[in-house]
Amino acid sequence: MNNFDNNVKKGGISVDTEHIFPIIKKWLYSEKDIFLREIVSNAADAITKLKRLGSLGIREDQGEEYRITVTLDEEAKTLTVSDNGIGMTEEELTKYICSIALSGAVDFIKKYENEAESSKNGIIGHFGLGFYSAFMVSSSVEVLTRSYTDAPAVHWVCNESGEYESSLSERDTHGTDVIMHISEDEREYLSASKIRAMLEKYCSFMPIEIYFDDGSEKKEGDEEKPVNDVHPLWQKSPSECSDEEYKEFYSKVFRDFKEPLFHIHINADYPLNFKGILYFPRFANDYEAMEGQVKLYYNQVFVADNIKEVIPEYLLVLKGVLDCPELPLNVSRSYLQTNSYVSKVSAHIVKKLADRLNYLCANERENYESIWKDICPFISYACMKDKKFYDRVKGSLLLPLTSGGVMTYSEYLESAKEKNENTVYYATDKDLQAQYISMFTAEGINVALFERPIEAQFSTMLEHYMEGVKFVRVDAEIAESLKGDGETTENEELKALFLKVSGNEKLNVKFDALKNADIPALLNISEETRRMDEMMKFYGMGDISALPNDSSLVLNTASPLINKLADAASSDPEKAEMIASFIYKVSLLSQKKFSAEEMQSFIGDSFDILMKL
């Protein structure tokens, strides 16, 4: 390979232990596949540096087509990464390759540009350990490199013990070949499918075209295609991207073929300087795993598969990619949790999400309403966890209605001014509470529908945020607008009768004339009592099947059935008791699921009444 054997130099690798060991612990033994990312990243850096010299006028642009080629040779048991970048002189190779943790990128930045410019121009490497990740899978590594300055090429060989030989050599063009001789116990890295999968995972969006030669025969006319996209969607302006492109990008990156509900394209400039696209995924059902995934990139180089520290805990459902060129590659998760840049990125993401929700509500209302049911639990939770987020989106929060429509809270309260000012009536079960709902809708009062537990909890929080507004479940009280003009004289005999059939001496029996005369009785539980009761049951401190002690049974004095029952209480006590028991149990059905004993008793009462017909 070379004609300069008389210039052979030998030595031992200089290890800067102070720098190497923290990084070894973090990266080298955690995931071996990363070695390919490191070697390809170095190749991309080499080309980026050469292109930068051209833009600075230090080197005349010669119109080269820059590329990286990854070549697999199963027979020779080698994996080679080649580039036509800046290359190295013998002195540079000794300086940067033979001394671990001394980065060529750092020296390049100091010489030709400042730190701020380096992140914009895509210089990736900020520490010099990446090259040595090759030894995670190799018994020996060769480097053949030639500098763009036309200095003689250099050939360097190093074994896994750190012993190397370096000599002058020959290479036709500037650039570097890194030839990894794969170890016997790492033969999986001689699989073409394995290498292709690694390139797709770690190098899909690197800024230099990467080609993979797996040694297979190419058919005549086959077009050579790079394995990566050098212009990922997040690097473009949102105005340049179509909805279809956003959907295709999502499917490609996450292998999820359910269309996301919406996306957020972030293009933050000074002082944050990061880009990305985040998606709100679509879930098949409430029981599907709902953990999101945010892939972290650094100047288009894949860093980590799911960096939760960059996303607020209450938004971990999001999927997407973030490219953060100001975030050091060699960081620990504990560093991320306390880093001010990360916290600013996180805050910016929250703001962008709020802006997107507000935009959809104001400009794409029909689409926004169609996705609200899916996003509602997550947005509600986010509002509960972050008051600032609530303040940003409060005008875009929607109330689902039992009628099937939706309203913003301000729209609901505006519509309720005449009949239930500053009160939001809601139901949690359309079927169980159907009778109550029908009474409200008959009076033109909209009823909100909180089907998920978090929505009812959210309403409790909203009472603190929305001054003077209260949330009341439809079965909590008899609204004034539901009451008629009839007499509401109390009947002590009826009261005693219902106390007897209910078996609850603490039952509060009331009398009210309702506009709807078809309903003989309603069982109500006050909002405050029910909330406290539900909380006690949630913490295992109450009987799940029991009603609160201070439940109220409202007898409708406008009902013909109640009036007949009042007469029967004196003339036919046995019949009156049977009817009262049936009425009570029917009203009880809207508040709880019957136990087996209660259901048996209810069916028995039903048959007894039918026998009397």
C-alpha positions, 0 to 999 in steps of 0.5 A, a space after each residue: 500500500 505504501 512506498 515509505 516503509 523507512 518512515 514507519 513510526 511506532 508509539 502508544 495511544 495517549 489517554 487523557 483519563 480525566 476526559 475519557 472515563 465519564 464519556 466511556 461510562 455514558 456511551 461506550 458500553 451502553 449501546 454498541 451500535 452508536 459506533 457507526 454514528 460516531 464514525 459517519 459523523 466524523 466523516 460528515 465533519 470532515 466534509 463540512 470543514 472543507 466546505 467551510 474553508 471554501 466559503 471563507 475563501 481559504 480554499 477555492 471551491 472545485 465543484 466536488 460532489 461531497 459524499 460518504 460511502 459505507 462499504 461492507 466486505 463480508 469476506 474481508 470482515 471489514 466495514 469501511 467509512 470513506 469521505 472526500 472531506 478535509 483529510 489529515 496531514 501526518 502531524 494532524 493525524 498524530 495530534 487528533 487520532 493518537 491522543 484520545 479526547 482531543 477534538 479536531 473540531 474544537 481546534 478548527 472552531 478556534 482557528 476559523 470561527 467562533 462558537 456561535 458560528 460553529 453551531 450554525 455551520 454544522 460542526 458536530 464533534 466537540 470531543 475527540 472520543 467518537 473515533 475510538 468507538 470503532 474499537 467496540 466492535 473491531 479487533 483493529 482499525 486502519 485509517 488512510 487519509 490525505 489532506 486537502 493541502 496535498 501533503 502526503 497521505 498517511 496510513 495508520 493501523 491500531 489494534 485493540 490494545 492501543 498499539 499503532 503504526 503510522 506511515 506515509 502512504 498514497 491516496 488518490 484524493 483528499 479525504 479519509 477511509 476508516 477501515 474497521 476489522 470486525 472482531 470474531 465475537 461481533 460478527 453481527 456487524 457484518 450483516 448488510 441488514 444490520 448495518 442498513 438498519 443502523 444507518 437508518 436509525 442514526 444517520 437518516 438526516 445527516 447533512 452529507 449524502 451517505 451511500 451504502 455499498 453492501 457488496 451485492 451486485 447492482 443491476 444495470 440501470 439501478 439508480 444509486 440512492 443515498 440512505 439519508 435525507 440531507 434536507 429534513 423537514 424540520 430544517 425547512 420553513 413551515 411555509 415550504 411544507 405541505 400537510 402531506 409532507 408532515 404526515 409522510 415525515 411522521 410515518 417515516 420517523 415513527 412507523 406509525 401509520 395513524 395520521 397525527 391529530 396536528 403538528 407544531 413546527 418550531 423554528 426558534 432563532 436567537 437566543 435558543 437556536 433550535 428546530 423541530 417538529 412535534 406531533 400530537 399522535 392519534 390513539 386507537 382507544 383510551 387503553 392504548 399505550 400513551 407514551 410519546 417519543 421525542 428524538 433528539 438531534 444535533 445538527 441533523 445527527 441522531 443523539 437519543 431516541 427519547 429525551 424526556 427531559 426536554 419536554 414537560 412531564 405533562 406533554 410526554 404524549 407528544 412525538 417528534 424530533 428536536 434539533 438542538 445544536 447548542 446542547 452538548 453531545 456528551 451530557 448526562 440526563 442529570 445535566 439535562 434536568 438542571 440545564 438552563 438551555 433545556 428549561 428554555 427549550 421546554 418553555 418555548 415548546 409549551 408556548 408553541 403548543 398553546 399558540 397552535 391550539 389557539 390558531 386551530 380554534 380561531 382559524 380551523 374551528 371545525 377541524 379543531 372540534 373534531 380532534 378535541 375529544 382526543 386531545 381534551 384529557 391531555 390539554 386538561 392535565 397540562 392546564 392543571 399542572 401549569 397555570 401559565 399554560 392554562 392562561 395561554 389556552 383558556 380561550 381555546 378550551 372546549 366544552 363537549 355537550 350532551 347534544 353532541 356539539 362543543 362550545 368554548 367556556 366563554 360561549 357557554 357562559 354567554 348562552 347561560 346568562 338568562 337561565 343559569 348565569 355563571 353556572 356550568 351544568 354537566 353530566 358524567 354519564 349520558 345514559 345514567 343521567 338521561 332523565 336529568 339531562 332531558 329536563 335541562 335541555 327541555 328548558 334550553 339549557 346546554 349540558 356539558 359532558 364530562 365522560 372522563 374522570 379528569 374532566 370532572 377534576 379539571 372543572 374543580 380546578 376551573 372554579 378557582 381560575 374562573 372567578 364566580 363560576 361554579 360547576 354543578 352536575 345535573 343531578 346535584 340540585 333542582 335548578 330554579 329554571 326547572 321549577 314550576 309554579 305549582 304548590 310545594 306543600 310538604 306531606 309528612 305521611 309521604 315523607 315517612 313512607 319514603 324514609 321507610 322504603 329507602 331504609 335510610 333514616 338520614 334521607 332528606 325528603 323534599 317537595 318541589 313542583 317541577 315543570 316536567 310533571 312526568 317525573 315523580 321523583 328525583 334523587 339528588 346529591 349536592 355537588 360538594 357532598 358528591 365530590 367529597 364522597 368520590 374523593 373518599 372512595 378514590 382513596 379507599 375510605 368509603 363504600 363504593 356502592 353506598 350513597 352519601 348519607 345526606 342524599 335528597 329525594 325530591 318528590 314532584 308535587 306536580 306529578 299525578 303519580 305522587 298525588 295519587 300516592 298521597 291519597 293511597 297512603 291513607 286508603 291503601 297503605 300496602 299498595 302505597 308502600 309498594 309504589 313508593 318502593 318502586 319510585 325510590 328504586 327507579 330514582 336510585 337507578 340514576 345514581 348508582 349501579 344496583 347490587 345483586 340484592 337491590 336488582 332482585 328486589 327491584 325486579 320483584 317490585 316490578 312484577 308485583 306492580 304488574 300483578 296489580 294491573 
